[in-house]
Structures are given as C-alpha cells and as structure tokens.
Amino acid sequence: MASHGTVGASGPIVYIDHSDIREGSLEELKWGVRRLVDFIDAREPQLITYGFYIDEDATKMTVVAVHPDSASLELHMDLGSGEFRKLAHLLTLTAIECYGGPSERALEQLRRKAVTLGHDATVLSIRRFAGFTHLAS
C-alpha cells in the first residue's frame, strides 16, 4: 500500500458516528456542537477534518472526522470525552464506524463512548485492504 504525504504509521483513520437528536433539543445541540468544535480546533491541530451534519428533518446527526493516525484518534478521545458527555442529554448515539487501523486503546475508547452516549450503540472497525493516501504537503 503506497502512502503519500505525512501520515502516521497506522495510516489515516476515518471516524463516522450517527446519532438520533432528541426532540426539542436541536438549538441547544447546535450551540453545544459549535462550542465543541471550537474546543477541539484549539487543541488538535493534527486533525485533518472534523464535521457535523444534520439531516433535513433535523432528527439525525452524523459526525465525520479524519485523523492522520491512531494516536490522533486516541488524543481526540482523551481530550474530548468530557466535552462529548456534555451533549449526552441532547442525543442518542446509535453507531460508530471506524475505517483504518485504530489501536486497541482507541477501539476501547470508542466502545466506552458508545456506552456513555448510546447504551446500545454499535462500534464497527474496518481495516483498509487496498488503496493509497494523498495529503497536501
């Protein structure tokens, strides 16, 4: 597998999570997410992208993050866990998808997040078997 640009030993990690938005909580959730984004942006310059998406019906939210490596995902979970919990009363996490090569520690952190924010949320981890990465220098 070829890799171009600066990528950690584990390669990039694509993190996606899905949540149901609790009825009546949309505006408070938007405010909390903006606060979370500012918090993460100030502390995680290595994070390649971090985006929140709300469907047209405003009932579901999806988070997409791309980390340069597993260490970045671990740091994100370490720094963000307290902030994520502040949003727990506004949503129910239903699934986490992790593409790439996360460490066992990162996977355990994701499982804890799934229990804390979703109770029955699933955690799916899939390793890349072919492909390449181009990152701007």
C-alpha angles and dihedrals in degrees: 000000000000121000126194126190128016111323128152123249093268092050125231121327120214110203121192127174132182127207139177112232113228115240114266095013102093099105094044089047092052090051092048093047092051089051090049092049091052091047093051095041091055093051107033113053090159092066108108098202136351119184139168121205128190121196123238093261090052090230101108134047127195125195121202122189130170116203124190090228146343093276088062091052090049091050090048091053092046094050098036104042095091091046093048090054090057088067096046095101091055101054146017117231109224104176145002121203120191121188120191132029110318118178121246088253091055091048091051090050089052091050090052090050090050091054094044097047103024114020093203098029116139124231115209122186121188124180121216113248099185139009142074140253127230115188125176113253 
